[in-house]
């Protein structure tokens, strides 16, 4: 399955580190080969001690664009996105994961 998943924070692409003075701006562009069942945005911070799903999105279709400011951001964190399509492909679940983005407060 060739799912296109683009994730950035304040313009910083996946795999990067970005410094933000306030709440980070999350951006997702996704293009599946079938309808997207859900997209989850996860964030790790030291107080949580694990990755926590901070947004669960339910696109209606195979293409999805989303922009949102994480107003719950408090400290240095790591974000990533995962996506799941509705139908199985060759008896397997079709999923995509972004690379993480490290966010530091400036």
Legacy VTK file of the C-alpha trace (Angstrom):
# vtk DataFile Version 3.0
C-alpha trace
ASCII
DATASET POLYDATA
POINTS 106 float
0.000 0.000 0.000
1.389 3.396 -0.938
-0.075 5.827 1.556
1.269 9.374 1.424
1.581 10.880 4.883
3.161 14.294 5.379
3.462 15.673 8.904
5.112 18.914 9.993
5.175 21.246 12.987
5.650 24.976 12.403
6.955 24.053 8.951
9.560 21.590 10.295
9.254 18.247 8.452
9.302 14.768 9.937
12.571 13.756 11.568
13.438 17.307 12.557
13.665 19.404 15.682
11.861 22.725 16.021
11.911 25.442 18.682
8.612 27.176 19.403
7.887 30.219 21.589
4.317 29.033 22.285
1.864 26.364 21.137
3.134 24.397 18.095
1.138 24.355 14.847
0.587 20.764 13.642
-0.021 20.058 9.947
-1.060 16.785 8.311
-1.601 15.958 4.639
-2.651 12.357 3.997
-3.559 10.536 0.783
-4.567 6.902 1.129
-5.297 4.202 -1.413
-8.688 3.680 0.264
-10.845 5.524 2.791
-8.951 6.491 5.921
-10.515 5.011 9.060
-8.650 7.239 11.531
-5.587 9.372 12.083
-4.042 9.733 15.533
-1.631 12.414 16.696
0.549 11.226 19.579
2.745 13.242 21.906
5.396 12.177 24.414
6.352 14.404 27.326
8.256 13.596 30.512
5.269 14.049 32.871
3.212 11.539 30.847
6.135 9.108 30.611
4.651 7.569 27.459
3.082 8.533 24.150
-0.489 9.796 24.581
-3.056 10.207 21.790
-3.911 13.922 21.828
-6.091 13.983 18.701
-8.108 11.286 16.957
-9.394 12.343 13.554
-11.944 10.569 11.361
-11.523 11.647 7.727
-14.316 10.949 5.274
-12.432 9.644 2.266
-8.927 8.847 1.093
-7.590 12.423 1.145
-7.275 14.572 4.242
-5.697 17.876 5.224
-5.663 19.159 8.795
-4.100 22.070 10.676
-4.325 22.581 14.444
-2.469 24.340 17.219
-1.670 22.114 20.207
-2.895 24.383 22.990
-2.067 21.698 25.595
1.694 21.905 24.841
3.634 22.693 28.022
7.224 21.504 27.590
9.679 19.776 25.296
7.818 16.959 23.539
7.988 14.418 20.728
5.106 14.099 18.256
4.213 11.554 15.597
1.170 10.570 13.544
-0.309 7.197 12.650
-3.012 6.410 10.112
-5.181 3.385 9.407
-7.244 2.698 6.306
-10.692 1.088 6.385
-10.141 -2.016 4.246
-7.551 -4.756 4.521
-4.965 -5.128 1.771
-4.050 -8.752 1.074
-5.500 -9.711 4.482
-3.392 -7.090 6.284
-4.270 -3.831 7.970
-3.073 -0.867 5.891
-1.329 1.660 8.139
1.215 4.458 7.935
3.360 6.133 10.598
5.197 9.418 10.416
8.706 9.941 11.662
8.803 11.850 14.950
9.293 15.578 15.322
11.028 16.918 18.442
9.588 20.174 19.765
11.462 22.369 22.214
10.225 25.532 23.862
12.405 28.492 22.894
LINES 1 107
106 0 1 2 3 4 5 6 7 8 9 10 11 12 13 14 15 16 17 18 19 20 21 22 23 24 25 26 27 28 29 30 31 32 33 34 35 36 37 38 39 40 41 42 43 44 45 46 47 48 49 50 51 52 53 54 55 56 57 58 59 60 61 62 63 64 65 66 67 68 69 70 71 72 73 74 75 76 77 78 79 80 81 82 83 84 85 86 87 88 89 90 91 92 93 94 95 96 97 98 99 100 101 102 103 104 105
